[in-house]
Structures are given as structure tokens and as C-alpha cells.
Amino acid sequence: MAVRTYKFNDTTQLSPHFNVKEFKCKCGGSHDILISDELVDKLENLYAKLNCSKIIITSGYRCSNHDKNVGGSGTGQHTKGNAADTCCYGQDGKPISSKIVCCAAQDIGFSGIANITTAYQYTHVDVRSGSKWYGDETKGNSSVTSDFYTYFGTKKESDSMEMKGIDVSVHNGVIDWNKVKAAGIQFAILRAGYGRVASQKDKQFENNYAGAKAAGIPVGAYWYSYAVTPDEARLEAQVCLEILKGKQFEFPIFFDQEEKKTLDTGKANCSAMIRAFCEVLEKAGYWVGLYTSRSCLSTHIEDDIKTRYAIWAAEWASKLNYSGSVGIWQYSSKGKINGISGDVDLDTAYVDYPTSVKKAGLNGFAKQTAEPTTTTKTEPNKTVTVSVQIGDEIYKGTLTKS
């Protein structure tokens, strides 16, 4: 990615959480600022991975003189616009330990990483080319490890679960779901239909639902939208509900917003349509979400949508170039899966929707409750007098009924 040049007084917003002015050299001079696009992208990924409340850039770009004045060589990564010294803060407002930050930065792919102080509060990150540098500046300037988890004795936990999936419609023809299951597919998102008329139900939806369920593949559904107003989106939602009735879905029901005429209505209206559709389905007891392209998430969707609903993002590439949180990534439209003729869309899920959906009692499932406890009703003791005749003798006594 490019290293860009900005004027010393530039205040361009580089990304959701970082501005040019944060990277300005601390020397106080009026020289230009160099900032790498890759550095900013990875800082956003670090922000999301650690669920930060903020990241303070304590040192970004440095001119050669300033780099020497603070102990550098005058030609290091800071002078190239490739580096930043950071202090990351959690949602509790407290600094996140550099031990944790170093491990997270390693996972993200920063090529230069180092703890800076003995208090483990500040962390250096950079996007240098060539060999990696994993350092600990309290112990000098040499690389100290090839794995920060081992170095700091930190247990590595998976950032998220991953499930391999597909999404299908009538365009994929008749599917052999047992072969699909044998091919390792763990979930499927089925097109339920499109538009505002019940006759626009996907002609393979019933077959796909029955086949996937019989093969033991968890499913979700999506509704392809042609709406251009919130009222039209509500009508689509009502038709969708009729199609879904009586079925159970382990994955969310997604509003598919990608039509050009829809996107041309603008960001505010697109977001209003998403809310309108999702509100109808939520009131009916469904876990809902949005399917759209990665680029549209940035340009056509307001921020509250991105955190309020499940996000299924499409970007047909080797990685998802989106710093926000997504539940499912559609990474290819040219997949080959045994049991399906031709190309099929491929997806990766990062959220355990089946567990959450069932626990919440949504999408046709009954809400899970604790095991019922057995109680015994206790009645007061009752004492009665009885007479028993044995031969010529009569015996009297009492019996207690409990």
C-alpha cells in the first residue's frame, strides 16, 4: 500500500479512529507528514481486535532530526511513515498491557512490534518490509522472539470460531445436500425470495431447506431487496415472514441490499430501509442482519446498523479489507463444492449463531430454559383412631397418615 504525504497542518480523517494530525512529528516543525495506508489499516484492525475505547498515537511520523533526538538512527521506520508508538485503552478506560497488544499485533500481521517500557503500557508497531522485528526495548534494540505468546507466557485463544459455508438460490439448481455435507460444508444461507410479492419465493427454497435440514446442515436465509423506500422494505419483510413461517433457522435472516437503484437513493435512505425490514422481522422473533458488499458498508450504511444487526459482508478477495466487525464473510463467488453443479458462493462464519439463536429462542426455536425442578407437596399429618377385632378381643389404637 502507498505511503502518502500530508501537509504539517492537515487534519484529514484517515479512518474511523485516526486523523493525520495524530501522526504529526513532535519536533514542532512545519514539514510534511508521511503516513502509510497499511499502517492505518492495521491500526484499525488492532482497535477492533482489542475492542479499544481509544488508541493514542504517542509518536507517529518523525523527521530525521527528531528521530535522532529521541535515540533513533535517523533512518528508521518512523521516518518512513511506517511506524507508530501507541497506548491502547480498553472499554474500562484503562491502558491495555503491552503484552496483550504485542500478541494482538502479531496476529494482525504487523512486521515490527515491540514493548517500549517496563510498565508495559506503550507499544511500537510498524509495517516494515523484509524481516520481522519482535522486540522489547527494555532489553535493547534486538529482536527478542519469533512469538510474543511464548515470550510473555500468554495463552493464545482463538479470536473467533470459524465455520465453512455456502449461500444458494434457484440459480444453483438441484443440490445433493448429502454430498455438500460430506464436502465439509457446515452451514448454508438460503435465498427465501425477493421483492414484495409472495409468488417471488425462490423456486428451490423449499427443496434447499428440506435437503439441508435432512443432511444436518444448519441454515439461515436471505431476502433479496428491490425496495427504494422504507415502506417498500416493510412490505418485503411481511412477504418474507410468510415464506419463513413454520421453519427453524440456526443462522440469521438477512436483508440483501445491493441493487443499484436502491443504493442510488443514498446512505440515509438505505439505512432507513434496513431498519424498516429488520424491525418487522425482529418483532416476529427473528435474529436479523444485513448482507451487502464491503464497499457499501463503508459508503452506504450508517454506523448504528453495523453494530445493531448481524453483518454478512461480501468481498471476493484473499482477505476482508474491513476494520469493523462482521459475522459472516462471503469471500468467493466461484467456489466448487461436490453436490452442486457450477460455481457457488463461499462463506466463512465467525460467530456461533446456532448456539445463540437457540439459547435466545429465536428463528422458530423455543427459548431454552433451565431443567425443571421436582417439588413434593407436603400435607399435614392426620391421626385417626381405629378398632381392630381379632377373635373375641377388640384392640383400639391410632394411625398417623403422612
C-alpha positions as CSV (number, residue, x, y, z in Angstrom):
1,M,0.0,0.0,0.0
2,A,1.0,3.6,-0.6
3,V,2.8,5.9,1.8
4,R,1.1,9.3,1.4
5,T,2.4,12.8,2.1
6,Y,0.4,15.3,4.0
7,K,1.0,19.0,5.0
8,F,2.0,19.6,8.6
9,N,-1.4,21.3,9.3
10,D,-3.5,18.7,7.6
11,T,-6.5,17.4,9.6
12,T,-7.7,14.7,7.2
13,Q,-9.6,11.8,8.8
14,L,-7.7,8.8,7.6
15,S,-10.1,6.2,9.0
16,P,-12.9,5.9,11.6
17,H,-10.5,6.3,14.5
18,F,-7.3,8.0,13.2
19,N,-6.6,11.5,11.9
20,V,-3.5,12.9,10.1
21,K,-2.8,15.3,13.0
22,E,-2.2,12.4,15.4
23,F,0.8,11.3,13.3
24,K,2.4,14.8,13.1
25,C,6.1,14.9,14.1
26,K,6.7,16.0,17.7
27,C,9.6,18.3,16.7
28,G,7.1,21.2,16.2
29,G,8.4,21.9,12.7
30,S,6.2,22.7,9.7
31,H,7.5,19.9,7.5
32,D,5.3,17.3,5.7
33,I,4.0,14.2,7.3
34,L,4.4,10.7,5.8
35,I,1.8,8.0,6.7
36,S,1.4,4.5,5.3
37,D,-2.1,3.4,4.3
38,E,-1.2,-0.1,5.5
39,L,-0.2,1.2,8.9
40,V,-3.6,2.9,9.3
41,D,-5.5,-0.1,8.2
42,K,-3.7,-2.4,10.6
43,L,-4.2,0.1,13.5
44,E,-7.9,0.0,12.8
45,N,-7.7,-3.8,12.9
46,L,-5.9,-3.6,16.2
47,Y,-8.6,-1.2,17.5
48,A,-11.3,-3.7,16.6
49,K,-9.4,-6.8,17.8
50,L,-8.8,-5.4,21.3
51,N,-12.2,-3.7,21.5
52,C,-10.4,-0.4,22.3
53,S,-12.1,2.7,23.6
54,K,-9.3,4.7,22.0
55,I,-5.7,4.3,20.8
56,I,-3.4,7.2,21.4
57,I,-0.5,7.7,18.9
58,T,2.3,8.9,21.2
59,S,4.8,9.1,18.3
60,G,3.9,8.7,14.6
61,Y,6.0,10.2,11.8
62,R,9.4,11.6,12.8
63,C,11.7,13.8,10.7
64,S,15.3,12.6,10.7
65,N,16.5,15.1,13.3
66,H,13.7,14.3,15.7
67,D,14.3,10.6,15.3
68,K,17.9,11.1,16.3
69,N,17.0,13.3,19.2
70,V,14.8,10.6,20.7
71,G,17.5,7.9,20.3
72,G,16.8,6.6,16.8
73,S,19.1,6.2,13.9
74,G,17.5,9.0,11.8
75,T,16.5,6.5,9.1
76,G,14.1,4.2,11.0
77,Q,10.6,3.2,10.3
78,H,9.1,6.3,11.9
79,T,11.0,8.5,9.3
80,K,9.4,6.4,6.5
81,G,5.8,6.8,7.8
82,N,5.6,3.1,8.5
83,A,5.5,3.2,12.4
84,A,3.6,4.4,15.4
85,D,4.1,4.2,19.1
86,T,0.8,3.6,20.8
87,C,-1.1,3.4,24.0
88,C,-4.2,1.2,23.7
89,Y,-7.1,1.7,26.1
90,G,-9.9,-0.8,26.9
91,Q,-13.6,-0.1,27.4
92,D,-12.9,0.3,31.1
93,G,-10.8,3.4,30.3
94,K,-7.5,1.8,31.4
95,P,-4.4,1.1,29.3
96,I,-4.2,-2.4,27.9
97,S,-1.0,-4.2,28.8
98,S,1.7,-4.1,26.0
99,K,1.9,-7.9,26.5
100,I,-1.6,-8.2,25.1
101,V,-1.1,-5.6,22.5
102,C,2.1,-7.2,21.2
103,C,0.3,-10.6,20.8
104,A,-2.7,-9.0,19.1
105,A,-0.4,-7.0,16.7
106,Q,1.4,-10.3,15.9
107,D,-1.9,-11.9,14.9
108,I,-2.9,-8.9,12.7
109,G,0.4,-9.1,10.8
110,F,2.5,-6.0,11.9
111,S,6.0,-6.8,10.8
112,G,7.6,-4.7,13.5
113,I,6.4,-4.9,17.1
114,A,7.9,-4.0,20.5
115,N,7.1,-3.3,24.1
116,I,8.6,0.1,25.0
117,T,8.5,0.5,28.8
118,T,8.9,-1.6,31.9
119,A,5.3,-0.7,32.8
120,Y,4.1,-2.5,29.7
121,Q,1.9,0.5,28.7
122,Y,3.3,1.6,25.4
123,T,3.8,-0.5,22.2
124,H,5.6,0.2,19.0
125,V,4.1,-1.2,15.8
126,D,5.3,-0.8,12.2
127,V,4.7,-2.2,8.7
128,R,8.3,-2.6,7.6
129,S,9.2,-4.8,4.6
130,G,11.7,-7.6,4.8
131,S,12.5,-9.5,8.0
132,K,10.3,-9.1,11.1
133,W,11.4,-7.3,14.3
134,Y,9.7,-8.5,17.5
135,G,11.4,-6.6,20.2
136,D,11.4,-5.5,23.9
137,E,13.0,-2.1,24.2
138,T,13.6,-2.5,27.9
139,K,16.2,-5.1,26.9
140,G,17.8,-3.3,23.9
141,N,17.0,-2.9,20.3
142,S,17.4,-6.5,19.1
143,S,14.6,-8.8,18.2
144,V,13.9,-11.0,21.2
145,T,11.4,-13.6,20.0
146,S,9.6,-15.0,17.0
147,D,6.4,-15.4,19.0
148,F,5.1,-13.0,21.6
149,Y,2.7,-15.6,23.1
150,T,5.7,-17.7,24.1
151,Y,7.8,-14.7,25.1
152,F,5.2,-13.3,27.5
153,G,3.9,-16.7,28.6
154,T,0.4,-15.8,27.3
155,K,-2.1,-18.5,26.2
156,K,-3.2,-18.0,22.7
157,E,-7.0,-18.1,22.4
158,S,-8.8,-18.2,19.0
159,D,-10.1,-14.8,18.0
160,S,-13.3,-16.5,16.9
161,M,-14.8,-19.7,15.8
162,E,-14.9,-20.3,12.1
163,M,-17.4,-22.3,10.1
164,K,-17.2,-23.1,6.4
165,G,-20.4,-22.3,4.5
166,I,-22.2,-21.5,1.2
167,D,-25.2,-19.4,0.1
168,V,-27.5,-20.7,-2.6
169,S,-30.6,-20.0,-4.6
170,V,-32.5,-21.3,-7.6
171,H,-29.5,-20.4,-9.7
172,N,-27.6,-23.3,-8.2
173,G,-30.1,-25.8,-9.5
174,V,-30.9,-29.0,-7.6
175,I,-28.4,-29.7,-4.9
176,D,-27.3,-33.0,-3.4
177,W,-27.1,-31.9,0.2
178,N,-25.6,-35.1,1.5
179,K,-22.6,-34.6,-0.8
180,V,-22.4,-31.0,0.3
181,K,-22.3,-32.1,3.9
182,A,-19.6,-34.7,3.1
183,A,-17.6,-31.9,1.4
184,G,-17.2,-30.2,4.8
185,I,-19.9,-27.5,4.5
186,Q,-21.0,-26.5,8.0
187,F,-23.8,-24.1,7.2
188,A,-25.9,-22.7,4.3
189,I,-27.7,-19.4,3.8
190,L,-30.7,-20.0,1.5
191,R,-32.4,-17.4,-0.6
192,A,-36.1,-17.3,0.5
193,G,-37.2,-14.9,-2.2
194,Y,-37.1,-11.4,-3.5
195,G,-39.3,-8.3,-3.8
196,R,-42.8,-7.7,-2.4
197,V,-44.9,-10.5,-3.9
198,A,-45.3,-14.0,-2.4
199,S,-45.0,-15.5,-5.9
200,Q,-41.4,-14.3,-5.9
201,K,-40.5,-17.0,-3.4
202,D,-37.3,-18.7,-4.5
203,K,-38.3,-21.8,-6.5
204,Q,-35.7,-24.0,-4.8
205,F,-36.2,-22.6,-1.3
206,E,-38.4,-25.5,0.0
207,N,-36.1,-28.1,-1.6
208,N,-33.0,-26.5,-0.3
209,Y,-34.4,-26.1,3.2
210,A,-35.6,-29.7,3.4
211,G,-32.4,-31.1,1.9
212,A,-30.1,-29.1,4.1
213,K,-32.0,-30.0,7.2
214,A,-32.1,-33.7,6.3
215,A,-28.3,-33.6,5.9
216,G,-27.9,-31.9,9.3
217,I,-26.6,-28.6,7.9
218,P,-27.6,-25.5,9.9
219,V,-29.3,-22.9,7.7
220,G,-30.1,-19.2,7.6
221,A,-32.0,-17.3,4.9
222,Y,-31.8,-14.1,2.9
223,W,-34.3,-11.8,1.2
224,Y,-33.1,-10.0,-2.0
225,S,-34.5,-6.5,-1.8
226,Y,-35.7,-4.2,-4.6
227,A,-37.1,-1.6,-2.2
228,V,-36.4,2.0,-2.7
229,T,-38.3,3.3,0.4
230,P,-38.7,2.1,4.0
231,D,-42.4,1.4,3.3
232,E,-41.5,-1.0,0.4
233,A,-38.9,-2.6,2.7
234,R,-41.6,-3.3,5.3
235,L,-43.8,-4.9,2.6
236,E,-40.9,-7.1,1.6
237,A,-40.5,-8.1,5.3
238,Q,-44.1,-9.1,5.5
239,V,-43.9,-11.4,2.5
240,C,-40.6,-12.8,3.8
241,L,-42.3,-13.7,7.1
242,E,-45.0,-15.7,5.2
243,I,-42.3,-17.7,3.4
244,L,-40.4,-18.4,6.6
245,K,-43.4,-19.4,8.6
246,G,-43.2,-22.8,10.3
247,K,-39.4,-23.3,9.8
248,Q,-36.4,-23.1,12.0
249,F,-33.2,-21.3,11.2
250,E,-29.9,-21.6,13.1
251,F,-28.5,-18.6,11.3
252,P,-29.9,-15.1,11.0
253,I,-32.4,-13.9,8.3
254,F,-30.5,-11.3,6.2
255,F,-31.8,-8.3,4.2
256,D,-29.9,-8.4,1.0
257,Q,-29.3,-4.8,-0.2
258,E,-27.2,-4.5,-3.3
259,E,-29.5,-3.2,-6.2
260,K,-28.0,-0.1,-7.9
261,K,-31.4,1.7,-7.9
262,T,-31.6,1.1,-4.1
263,L,-28.0,2.3,-3.4
264,D,-28.6,5.3,-5.6
265,T,-31.2,6.5,-3.0
266,G,-28.3,7.4,-0.7
267,K,-26.9,6.4,2.7
268,A,-29.6,7.8,4.9
269,N,-32.4,6.1,2.9
270,C,-30.5,2.8,2.5
271,S,-30.1,2.7,6.3
272,A,-33.7,3.5,6.9
273,M,-34.8,0.7,4.7
274,I,-32.6,-1.8,6.6
275,R,-34.1,-0.7,9.9
276,A,-37.6,-0.9,8.5
277,F,-37.1,-4.5,7.2
278,C,-35.2,-5.7,10.3
279,E,-37.7,-4.2,12.8
280,V,-40.6,-6.2,11.3
281,L,-38.7,-9.4,11.5
282,E,-37.4,-8.8,15.0
283,K,-40.9,-8.2,16.3
284,A,-41.8,-11.6,14.8
285,G,-39.0,-13.3,16.7
286,Y,-36.1,-13.5,14.2
287,W,-32.4,-12.8,14.5
288,V,-31.8,-10.4,11.6
289,G,-28.9,-9.0,9.7
290,L,-27.7,-7.2,6.6
291,Y,-26.0,-8.6,3.6
292,T,-24.1,-6.2,1.4
293,S,-20.7,-5.5,-0.2
294,R,-17.7,-4.4,1.9
295,S,-17.6,-1.1,-0.1
296,C,-21.2,-0.4,0.6
297,L,-20.7,-1.0,4.3
298,S,-18.3,2.0,4.2
299,T,-20.2,4.3,1.9
300,H,-24.0,3.5,2.2
301,I,-24.6,2.2,5.7
302,E,-24.8,4.4,8.8
303,D,-22.8,3.3,11.8
304,D,-25.6,2.2,14.1
305,I,-26.6,-0.5,11.5
306,K,-23.1,-2.0,11.7
307,T,-23.3,-2.7,15.4
308,R,-27.1,-3.2,15.8
309,Y,-27.6,-6.1,13.3
310,A,-25.7,-9.2,12.2
311,I,-23.4,-8.2,9.3
312,W,-22.7,-10.5,6.3
313,A,-20.1,-8.8,4.1
314,A,-19.2,-9.7,0.6
315,E,-15.6,-9.1,-0.7
316,W,-14.3,-11.6,-3.2
317,A,-10.6,-11.4,-2.2
318,S,-8.0,-13.2,-0.2
319,K,-8.8,-11.1,2.8
320,L,-11.7,-8.9,4.0
321,N,-10.5,-5.3,3.9
322,Y,-12.9,-4.0,6.5
323,S,-11.9,-2.9,10.0
324,G,-15.4,-3.3,11.6
325,S,-16.9,-6.5,13.0
326,V,-18.6,-9.0,10.7
327,G,-20.4,-12.3,11.5
328,I,-20.0,-13.8,8.0
329,W,-17.7,-13.1,5.1
330,Q,-18.6,-14.1,1.6
331,Y,-15.2,-14.4,0.1
332,S,-15.8,-16.0,-3.3
333,S,-18.5,-16.4,-6.0
334,K,-16.5,-19.1,-7.8
335,G,-16.5,-22.0,-5.3
336,K,-16.6,-25.6,-6.4
337,I,-18.4,-27.9,-4.0
338,N,-19.3,-31.6,-4.6
339,G,-23.1,-31.9,-4.9
340,I,-23.5,-28.6,-6.6
341,S,-23.2,-28.1,-10.4
342,G,-21.3,-25.0,-11.4
343,D,-20.0,-22.1,-9.2
344,V,-21.3,-21.4,-5.7
345,D,-20.8,-18.6,-3.3
346,L,-18.4,-19.5,-0.4
347,D,-18.6,-18.0,3.1
348,T,-16.9,-18.1,6.5
349,A,-18.8,-17.5,9.7
350,Y,-17.0,-16.1,12.7
351,V,-20.0,-16.2,15.2
352,D,-21.6,-19.2,16.7
353,Y,-25.1,-18.2,15.6
354,P,-26.7,-21.7,16.2
355,T,-25.9,-21.6,19.9
356,S,-27.0,-18.0,20.4
357,V,-30.2,-18.3,18.3
358,K,-31.4,-21.4,20.1
359,K,-30.5,-20.1,23.5
360,A,-32.5,-16.9,22.8
361,G,-35.4,-18.8,21.4
362,L,-35.5,-17.1,18.0
363,N,-36.0,-18.1,14.4
364,G,-38.6,-20.7,15.2
365,F,-36.8,-22.3,18.2
366,A,-38.3,-22.4,21.7
367,K,-36.3,-20.5,24.3
368,Q,-34.0,-22.7,26.3
369,T,-34.7,-22.7,30.0
370,A,-33.2,-24.4,33.0
371,E,-34.2,-28.0,33.7
372,P,-37.4,-28.1,35.7
373,T,-37.1,-29.0,39.3
374,T,-39.3,-31.6,41.0
375,T,-41.1,-30.5,44.2
376,T,-43.1,-32.7,46.6
377,K,-46.2,-31.3,48.2
378,T,-46.2,-32.0,51.9
379,E,-49.6,-32.3,53.6
380,P,-50.1,-32.1,57.4
381,N,-50.0,-35.4,59.3
382,K,-53.5,-36.7,60.0
383,T,-54.1,-39.0,63.1
384,V,-57.2,-41.3,63.2
385,T,-58.5,-43.8,65.8
386,V,-59.1,-47.4,64.6
387,S,-60.6,-50.5,66.2
388,V,-59.4,-54.0,65.2
389,Q,-61.2,-57.2,66.3
390,I,-59.0,-60.3,66.5
391,G,-61.1,-63.3,67.6
392,D,-63.1,-62.2,70.7
393,E,-60.8,-59.4,71.5
394,I,-61.1,-55.8,70.3
395,Y,-57.9,-53.6,70.1
396,K,-58.0,-49.8,69.8
397,G,-55.2,-47.6,68.7
398,T,-54.1,-44.7,66.5
399,L,-52.7,-44.5,63.0
400,T,-50.9,-41.5,61.6
401,K,-51.3,-40.8,57.9
402,S,-48.5,-38.8,56.3
